[in-house]
């Protein structure tokens, strides 16, 4: 596999983080972790209108985070690459640890304060 130059790699990372810049897309992404869903199922689980879900799914498809498979009259969305979820889980772990450390610091500060 050919290595990308620094600027192109940074642009691709920017696109990846754009995927997670929306809490709605993060929720949609997490719903798909459990398996393929239709647009209406995703919209219902996330609590948004179907046109809004379709718009977000279009962005997610463009970035390669989800794929779509037609089964009969329905289109089922699924994760495009499991590594997106692995990356999201890693970032979530870092953020959870950071949050826990900040909470401990705040507790110590208020106890001594």
C-alpha positions in Angstrom: 0.0 0.0 0.0 1.3 3.4 -1.0 1.9 5.9 1.8 0.1 9.2 1.4 1.9 12.5 1.7 1.4 14.4 4.9 -1.1 17.0 3.5 -3.3 14.4 1.8 -3.3 12.3 5.0 -4.3 15.3 7.1 -7.2 16.0 4.6 -8.4 12.5 4.9 -8.2 12.6 8.7 -10.2 15.9 8.5 -12.9 14.0 6.6 -12.9 11.2 9.1 -13.4 13.7 12.0 -16.1 15.5 10.0 -18.1 12.2 10.2 -18.1 12.4 14.0 -18.6 16.2 14.1 -22.4 15.6 14.3 -23.9 13.9 17.4 -26.7 12.7 15.2 -24.2 10.9 12.9 -22.4 9.4 15.9 -25.7 8.1 17.2 -26.6 6.7 13.7 -23.2 5.1 13.5 -23.6 3.4 16.9 -27.0 2.1 15.9 -25.4 0.4 12.9 -22.9 -1.3 15.2 -25.6 -3.8 16.0 -26.3 -4.7 12.4 -27.9 -3.4 9.2 -30.9 -1.1 9.4 -33.3 0.7 7.0 -33.4 4.5 6.9 -36.7 4.5 8.8 -35.3 2.2 11.5 -32.3 4.5 11.9 -34.4 7.6 12.0 -36.7 6.1 14.6 -33.9 4.9 16.8 -32.1 8.3 16.7 -35.3 10.3 16.9 -35.0 12.3 13.7 -37.1 12.7 10.5 -36.4 10.3 7.7 -35.2 13.1 5.3 -32.8 14.2 7.9 -31.5 10.7 8.4 -31.2 10.3 4.6 -29.1 13.4 4.4 -26.7 12.2 7.2 -26.5 8.8 5.6 -25.5 10.4 2.3 -22.6 12.1 4.0 -21.6 8.9 5.8 -21.7 6.9 2.5 -19.5 9.5 0.8 -16.9 9.1 3.6 -17.1 5.3 3.3 -18.4 4.9 6.9 -21.6 3.1 5.8 -22.6 1.1 2.8 -26.1 0.4 1.4 -27.5 -2.9 0.2 -30.9 -3.2 -1.5 -33.1 -6.1 -0.3 -36.4 -6.1 -2.1 -38.0 -2.7 -1.7 -35.8 -1.8 1.2 -32.3 -0.3 1.4 -30.3 -1.6 4.4 -27.4 0.4 5.7 -24.4 -1.2 7.4 -20.9 -0.2 8.6 -18.7 0.3 5.6 -15.5 -0.6 7.4 -15.3 -2.0 11.0 -12.1 0.0 11.6 -14.2 3.2 11.7 -16.0 1.7 14.8 -12.6 0.7 16.2 -11.3 4.2 15.8 -14.4 5.7 17.4 -14.2 3.3 20.3 -10.5 4.2 20.9 -11.4 7.9 20.8 -14.3 7.3 23.2 -11.9 5.5 25.6 -9.5 8.4 25.6 -12.4 10.9 26.2 -13.8 8.8 29.0 -10.4 8.6 30.7 -10.0 12.3 30.3 -13.4 13.0 31.7 -12.8 10.7 34.7 -9.5 12.5 35.4 -11.1 15.9 35.3 -13.9 14.7 37.6 -11.3 13.4 40.1 -9.5 16.7 39.9 -12.7 18.7 40.4 -13.7 16.5 43.4 -10.3 17.0 45.1 -10.4 20.7 44.4 -13.9 21.1 46.0 -12.8 18.9 49.0 -9.9 21.2 49.7 -11.5 24.4 48.6 
